């Protein structure tokens, strides 16, 4: 299971107002993200992250979007999506099912059964997966901005020893880092 996030330099995925437009990737970063997403066949989301990602259900219908955006739209639409929500009544996208609770044992079984990569999206759901020892890899895009507060990409009380697997920088100043937790499994 992979947890991937776009964060400010000071560690937030949303600023204090819930905004994250400062993290929108440019074409170079977006193309790199697309390549990372190609092996992903299942996305696990909390409700808020799912509602944010719904943009990708129809993004390709906008003639003004680039080929890179169309590519990501295709990747997202074809993948299975599992949304964990106690309040969402139905899914608004294809290949999507709603689960009421996050069950670590069910995820362990899913990880074994899948022949493709699995990601967890959203800081709250990722916290549960990290605490359960389910995350095998952390991928972070650090945006060169300081937002001063908001929603952190990692829980404040989490401690993990990490092994650096990859590091890359982009012309925009964004830095990508990829780690494996020593407790992955």
SEZA-640681 format. One line per 4 residues: number of its first residue (from 1); their letters; for each residue x, y, z of N, C-alpha, C. Coordinates in nm, 2 decimals. Example, Ala and Ser with C-alpha at 12.3 -4.5 7.8 and 13.67 -1.06 7.14 Angstrom:
<pts>
1) as) 1.32/-0.57/0.78/1.23/-0.45/0.78/1.32/-0.33/0.78  1.28/-0.22/0.71/1.37/-0.11/0.71/1.29/0.00/0.79
</pts>
This chain:
<pts>
1) xxxx) 0.08/-0.12/0.00/0.00/0.00/0.00/0.09/0.12/0.00  0.05/0.22/-0.08/0.13/0.34/-0.10/0.04/0.46/-0.04  0.11/0.55/0.03/0.05/0.67/0.07/0.12/0.78/0.00  0.05/0.85/-0.08/0.12/0.96/-0.16/0.04/1.09/-0.13
5) xxxx) 0.12/1.20/-0.11/0.06/1.33/-0.08/0.14/1.44/-0.14  0.07/1.55/-0.16/0.14/1.68/-0.20/0.13/1.77/-0.07  0.24/1.82/-0.03/0.25/1.89/0.10/0.33/2.02/0.08  0.30/2.12/0.16/0.38/2.24/0.18/0.51/2.20/0.24
9) xxxx) 0.61/2.29/0.23/0.74/2.26/0.30/0.72/2.24/0.45  0.62/2.31/0.51/0.60/2.29/0.65/0.50/2.18/0.69  0.48/2.09/0.59/0.41/1.97/0.62/0.26/1.96/0.61  0.19/2.05/0.54/0.05/2.05/0.54/-0.01/2.02/0.40
13) xxxx) -0.11/1.94/0.40/-0.18/1.91/0.27/-0.29/2.00/0.24  -0.34/2.08/0.34/-0.43/2.18/0.33/-0.39/2.30/0.42  -0.41/2.42/0.38/-0.38/2.53/0.47/-0.49/2.55/0.57  -0.48/2.65/0.66/-0.57/2.67/0.77/-0.71/2.70/0.72
17) xxxx) -0.73/2.73/0.59/-0.86/2.76/0.53/-0.92/2.64/0.45  -0.84/2.53/0.46/-0.88/2.41/0.38/-0.84/2.42/0.23  -0.77/2.52/0.20/-0.72/2.54/0.06/-0.60/2.45/0.03  -0.58/2.41/-0.10/-0.46/2.34/-0.14/-0.43/2.37/-0.28
21) xxxx) -0.48/2.48/-0.34/-0.45/2.52/-0.47/-0.31/2.55/-0.49  -0.24/2.59/-0.39/-0.09/2.61/-0.39/-0.02/2.48/-0.43  -0.08/2.37/-0.42/-0.01/2.24/-0.45/-0.04/2.18/-0.59  -0.12/2.26/-0.67/-0.15/2.20/-0.80/-0.02/2.18/-0.88
25) xxxx) 0.00/2.06/-0.93/0.12/2.02/-1.00/0.12/2.09/-1.14  0.24/2.12/-1.19/0.26/2.17/-1.32/0.27/2.05/-1.42  0.29/2.07/-1.55/0.29/1.96/-1.64/0.40/1.86/-1.61  0.52/1.91/-1.58/0.63/1.82/-1.55/0.60/1.73/-1.43
29) xxxx) 0.55/1.78/-1.32/0.52/1.70/-1.20/0.40/1.61/-1.23  0.30/1.67/-1.30/0.18/1.59/-1.33/0.21/1.47/-1.41  0.30/1.48/-1.51/0.34/1.37/-1.59/0.42/1.26/-1.51  0.50/1.31/-1.42/0.57/1.22/-1.33/0.47/1.14/-1.24
33) xxxx) 0.37/1.21/-1.19/0.26/1.15/-1.11/0.19/1.05/-1.19  0.16/1.08/-1.31/0.09/0.98/-1.40/0.17/0.85/-1.41  0.30/0.86/-1.42/0.38/0.74/-1.43/0.38/0.66/-1.30  0.38/0.73/-1.19/0.37/0.66/-1.06/0.23/0.59/-1.04
37) xxxx) 0.13/0.65/-1.10/-0.01/0.60/-1.09/-0.04/0.48/-1.18  0.04/0.46/-1.29/0.01/0.36/-1.38/-0.01/0.22/-1.32  0.07/0.18/-1.22/0.05/0.04/-1.16/-0.06/0.04/-1.06  -0.12/0.15/-1.03/-0.23/0.15/-0.92/-0.36/0.11/-0.98
41) xxxx) -0.42/0.01/-0.92/-0.55/-0.04/-0.96/-0.66/-0.01/-0.87  -0.62/0.02/-0.74/-0.73/0.05/-0.64/-0.68/0.17/-0.55  -0.78/0.26/-0.54/-0.76/0.38/-0.45/-0.85/0.36/-0.33  -0.80/0.38/-0.21/-0.87/0.39/-0.09/-0.88/0.54/-0.05
45) xxxx) -1.01/0.59/-0.03/-1.03/0.73/0.01/-1.12/0.74/0.13  -1.10/0.85/0.20/-1.20/0.89/0.29/-1.29/0.98/0.21  -1.41/1.01/0.27/-1.51/1.09/0.20/-1.46/1.22/0.14  -1.39/1.30/0.22/-1.35/1.43/0.17/-1.25/1.42/0.06
49) xxxx) -1.15/1.33/0.07/-1.06/1.31/-0.04/-1.13/1.26/-0.17  -1.22/1.17/-0.15/-1.30/1.12/-0.26/-1.37/1.24/-0.33  -1.44/1.32/-0.25/-1.51/1.43/-0.31/-1.42/1.53/-0.38  -1.30/1.54/-0.34/-1.20/1.63/-0.40/-1.16/1.56/-0.54
53) xxxx) -1.14/1.43/-0.53/-1.09/1.36/-0.65/-1.20/1.34/-0.76  -1.33/1.36/-0.73/-1.44/1.35/-0.82/-1.42/1.44/-0.95  -1.34/1.54/-0.93/-1.30/1.63/-1.05/-1.26/1.54/-1.17  -1.19/1.43/-1.14/-1.13/1.35/-1.24/-1.23/1.26/-1.31
57) xxxx) -1.35/1.25/-1.26/-1.45/1.18/-1.33/-1.49/1.24/-1.46  -1.48/1.37/-1.47/-1.53/1.45/-1.59/-1.42/1.54/-1.65  -1.30/1.54/-1.59/-1.20/1.64/-1.64/-1.17/1.62/-1.79  -1.17/1.50/-1.84/-1.13/1.48/-1.98/-1.23/1.54/-2.08
61) xxxx) -1.36/1.57/-2.03/-1.46/1.63/-2.12/-1.43/1.78/-2.14  -1.34/1.84/-2.07/-1.31/1.98/-2.09/-1.20/1.98/-2.19  -1.24/2.04/-2.31/-1.14/2.05/-2.42/-1.02/2.13/-2.39  -1.02/2.21/-2.29/-0.90/2.30/-2.26/-0.79/2.23/-2.18
65) xxxx) -0.82/2.10/-2.13/-0.72/2.04/-2.05/-0.61/1.97/-2.13  -0.50/1.96/-2.08/-0.38/1.91/-2.15/-0.39/1.75/-2.17  -0.30/1.70/-2.25/-0.29/1.56/-2.27/-0.25/1.49/-2.14  -0.17/1.55/-2.06/-0.13/1.50/-1.93/-0.24/1.48/-1.83
69) xxxx) -0.33/1.58/-1.83/-0.45/1.58/-1.75/-0.55/1.47/-1.80  -0.56/1.46/-1.93/-0.65/1.35/-1.99/-0.59/1.22/-1.95  -0.46/1.20/-1.95/-0.40/1.07/-1.91/-0.43/1.04/-1.77  -0.42/1.13/-1.68/-0.45/1.10/-1.54/-0.60/1.07/-1.52
73) xxxx) -0.68/1.14/-1.59/-0.83/1.12/-1.59/-0.85/0.97/-1.63  -0.79/0.92/-1.73/-0.81/0.79/-1.78/-0.77/0.69/-1.67  -0.65/0.71/-1.61/-0.60/0.63/-1.51/-0.69/0.62/-1.39  -0.74/0.74/-1.35/-0.83/0.74/-1.23/-0.96/0.68/-1.25
77) xxxx) -1.02/0.70/-1.37/-1.15/0.65/-1.40/-1.15/0.50/-1.41  -1.04/0.44/-1.46/-1.04/0.29/-1.48/-1.01/0.22/-1.35  -0.95/0.28/-1.25/-0.91/0.22/-1.12/-1.03/0.20/-1.04  -1.03/0.10/-0.95/-1.13/0.07/-0.85/-1.11/0.18/-0.74
81) xxxx) -1.22/0.23/-0.69/-1.22/0.32/-0.58/-1.30/0.27/-0.46  -1.24/0.27/-0.34/-1.32/0.23/-0.22/-1.32/0.35/-0.13  -1.44/0.39/-0.10/-1.46/0.52/-0.02/-1.51/0.48/0.12  -1.44/0.52/0.22/-1.48/0.49/0.36/-1.55/0.62/0.41
85) xxxx) -1.68/0.59/0.44/-1.77/0.70/0.48/-1.89/0.65/0.56  -1.92/0.71/0.67/-2.04/0.68/0.74/-2.16/0.76/0.69  -2.14/0.86/0.61/-2.24/0.95/0.57/-2.28/0.95/0.42  -2.18/0.91/0.34/-2.21/0.91/0.19/-2.30/0.80/0.16
89) xxxx) -2.41/0.83/0.09/-2.52/0.74/0.05/-2.48/0.65/-0.07  -2.42/0.72/-0.17/-2.39/0.65/-0.29/-2.27/0.71/-0.36  -2.21/0.64/-0.45/-2.09/0.69/-0.52/-2.13/0.77/-0.64  -2.05/0.87/-0.67/-2.07/0.96/-0.78/-1.97/0.93/-0.90
93) xxxx) -1.91/0.82/-0.89/-1.81/0.78/-1.00/-1.82/0.63/-1.03  -1.77/0.59/-1.14/-1.77/0.45/-1.18/-1.67/0.38/-1.10  -1.68/0.25/-1.10/-1.58/0.16/-1.03/-1.56/0.20/-0.88  -1.67/0.24/-0.82/-1.65/0.29/-0.68/-1.75/0.21/-0.59
97) xxxx) -1.71/0.18/-0.47/-1.79/0.12/-0.37/-1.77/0.20/-0.24  -1.87/0.20/-0.16/-1.87/0.26/-0.03/-1.86/0.16/0.08  -1.77/0.18/0.18/-1.75/0.10/0.30/-1.77/0.19/0.42  -1.84/0.14/0.52/-1.87/0.22/0.63/-1.76/0.24/0.73
101) xxxx) -1.67/0.13/0.74/-1.56/0.14/0.84/-1.43/0.09/0.77  -1.32/0.14/0.82/-1.19/0.10/0.77/-1.15/-0.02/0.86  -1.14/-0.14/0.79/-1.11/-0.26/0.86/-0.97/-0.31/0.82  -0.87/-0.29/0.91/-0.73/-0.33/0.87/-0.71/-0.47/0.83
105) xxxx) -0.79/-0.56/0.89/-0.77/-0.70/0.85/-0.82/-0.72/0.71  -0.93/-0.66/0.67/-0.99/-0.67/0.53/-0.88/-0.61/0.44  -0.82/-0.50/0.47/-0.71/-0.44/0.39/-0.60/-0.54/0.37  -0.55/-0.60/0.48/-0.45/-0.70/0.47/-0.48/-0.81/0.37
109) xxxx) -0.60/-0.86/0.37/-0.65/-0.96/0.28/-0.65/-0.91/0.14  -0.70/-0.78/0.12/-0.70/-0.72/-0.01/-0.56/-0.71/-0.07  -0.47/-0.66/0.01/-0.33/-0.65/-0.03/-0.27/-0.78/-0.09  -0.30/-0.89/-0.03/-0.25/-1.02/-0.07/-0.32/-1.06/-0.20
113) xxxx) -0.45/-1.03/-0.21/-0.53/-1.07/-0.33/-0.50/-0.99/-0.45  -0.46/-0.87/-0.44/-0.45/-0.78/-0.56/-0.32/-0.81/-0.64  -0.33/-0.79/-0.77/-0.21/-0.81/-0.86/-0.16/-0.67/-0.90  -0.22/-0.57/-0.84/-0.18/-0.43/-0.88/-0.15/-0.35/-0.75
117) xxxx) -0.10/-0.23/-0.76/-0.08/-0.14/-0.65/-0.21/-0.09/-0.59  -0.20/-0.06/-0.46/-0.31/-0.01/-0.38/-0.26/0.12/-0.32  -0.34/0.23/-0.32/-0.30/0.35/-0.26/-0.41/0.39/-0.16  -0.36/0.47/-0.06/-0.45/0.53/0.04/-0.44/0.68/0.02
121) xxxx) -0.55/0.75/0.01/-0.56/0.89/-0.01/-0.63/0.96/0.10  -0.57/1.07/0.14/-0.63/1.15/0.25/-0.56/1.13/0.38  -0.53/1.24/0.45/-0.45/1.23/0.57/-0.51/1.15/0.68  -0.65/1.16/0.69/-0.71/1.09/0.80/-0.72/0.94/0.78
125) xxxx) -0.75/0.90/0.66/-0.75/0.76/0.63/-0.61/0.70/0.63  -0.51/0.78/0.58/-0.37/0.73/0.58/-0.32/0.72/0.73  -0.37/0.80/0.82/-0.33/0.78/0.96/-0.37/0.65/1.01  -0.49/0.61/0.98/-0.54/0.47/1.02/-0.46/0.36/0.96
129) xxxx) -0.43/0.38/0.83/-0.35/0.27/0.76/-0.20/0.27/0.82  -0.15/0.39/0.85/-0.01/0.39/0.90/-0.01/0.33/1.04  -0.11/0.36/1.13/-0.11/0.31/1.26/-0.13/0.16/1.26  -0.20/0.11/1.16/-0.22/-0.04/1.15/-0.10/-0.11/1.08
133) xxxx) 0.00/-0.03/1.04/0.12/-0.10/0.98/0.09/-0.15/0.84  0.00/-0.09/0.77/-0.04/-0.13/0.64/0.04/-0.06/0.52  0.10/0.05/0.55/0.16/0.13/0.45/0.30/0.08/0.42  0.32/0.04/0.29/0.45/-0.01/0.25/0.54/0.09/0.19
137) xxxx) 0.49/0.21/0.15/0.56/0.31/0.09/0.50/0.45/0.11  0.58/0.55/0.14/0.53/0.69/0.15/0.59/0.76/0.03  0.51/0.84/-0.04/0.55/0.92/-0.15/0.51/1.06/-0.12  0.60/1.16/-0.12/0.57/1.29/-0.09/0.62/1.39/-0.19
141) xxxx) 0.54/1.48/-0.24/0.57/1.59/-0.32/0.57/1.71/-0.23  0.69/1.77/-0.21/0.70/1.89/-0.13/0.71/2.01/-0.22  0.60/2.10/-0.20/0.59/2.22/-0.27/0.66/2.33/-0.20  0.73/2.42/-0.28/0.81/2.52/-0.22/0.72/2.64/-0.17
145) xxxx) 0.64/2.61/-0.07/0.56/2.71/-0.01/0.54/2.68/0.14  0.53/2.78/0.22/0.50/2.76/0.36/0.37/2.82/0.39  0.27/2.74/0.44/0.14/2.79/0.46/0.10/2.82/0.61  0.19/2.78/0.70/0.17/2.82/0.84/0.08/2.75/0.92
149) xxxx) 0.01/2.65/0.87/-0.08/2.57/0.95/-0.19/2.50/0.86  -0.26/2.41/0.92/-0.37/2.35/0.84/-0.37/2.20/0.88  -0.40/2.11/0.78/-0.41/1.97/0.80/-0.27/1.91/0.77  -0.20/1.85/0.86/-0.07/1.79/0.84/-0.09/1.66/0.75
153) xxxx) 0.02/1.63/0.68/0.01/1.51/0.59/0.04/1.38/0.67  0.10/1.40/0.79/0.12/1.28/0.88/0.07/1.32/1.02  0.03/1.21/1.09/-0.02/1.24/1.23/0.10/1.29/1.32  0.08/1.38/1.41/0.18/1.44/1.49/0.25/1.34/1.59
157) xxxx) 0.17/1.24/1.63/0.22/1.14/1.73/0.28/1.01/1.67  0.29/1.01/1.54/0.34/0.89/1.47/0.49/0.89/1.47  0.55/0.77/1.50/0.70/0.76/1.48/0.72/0.64/1.40  0.80/0.66/1.29/0.84/0.55/1.20/0.98/0.57/1.16
161) xxxx) 1.06/0.47/1.15/1.19/0.48/1.09/1.17/0.45/0.94  1.24/0.53/0.86/1.22/0.52/0.72/1.35/0.50/0.64  1.34/0.43/0.53/1.45/0.41/0.44/1.42/0.49/0.31  1.51/0.58/0.27/1.49/0.66/0.15/1.51/0.57/0.03
165) xxxx) 1.41/0.57/-0.06/1.41/0.49/-0.18/1.44/0.57/-0.31  1.40/0.70/-0.30/1.42/0.78/-0.42/1.40/0.93/-0.38  1.46/1.01/-0.46/1.45/1.16/-0.44/1.47/1.22/-0.58  1.38/1.32/-0.61/1.39/1.39/-0.74/1.35/1.53/-0.72
169) xxxx) 1.41/1.62/-0.79/1.36/1.76/-0.79/1.31/1.80/-0.93  1.22/1.90/-0.93/1.17/1.94/-1.06/1.20/2.09/-1.08  1.19/2.14/-1.20/1.22/2.28/-1.23/1.14/2.38/-1.15  1.01/2.34/-1.11/0.93/2.43/-1.03/0.97/2.44/-0.89
173) xxxx) 1.07/2.36/-0.85/1.11/2.37/-0.71/1.05/2.26/-0.62  0.95/2.18/-0.68/0.89/2.07/-0.61/1.00/1.96/-0.60  0.99/1.90/-0.48/1.09/1.78/-0.45/1.00/1.66/-0.42  1.03/1.55/-0.48/0.97/1.42/-0.46/1.06/1.33/-0.38
177) xxxx) 1.00/1.27/-0.27/1.08/1.18/-0.19/0.99/1.05/-0.18  1.06/0.94/-0.17/0.99/0.81/-0.16/1.06/0.73/-0.05  0.98/0.68/0.05/1.04/0.61/0.16/0.97/0.48/0.18  1.04/0.39/0.24/0.98/0.26/0.29/0.99/0.26/0.44
181) xxxx) 0.87/0.24/0.51/0.88/0.23/0.66/0.95/0.09/0.69  1.03/0.09/0.80/1.09/-0.03/0.84/0.99/-0.13/0.89  0.87/-0.09/0.93/0.77/-0.18/0.98/0.67/-0.21/0.87  0.70/-0.19/0.74/0.60/-0.21/0.63/0.56/-0.36/0.63
185) x) 0.44/-0.39/0.60/0.40/-0.52/0.58/0.25/-0.54/0.57
</pts>
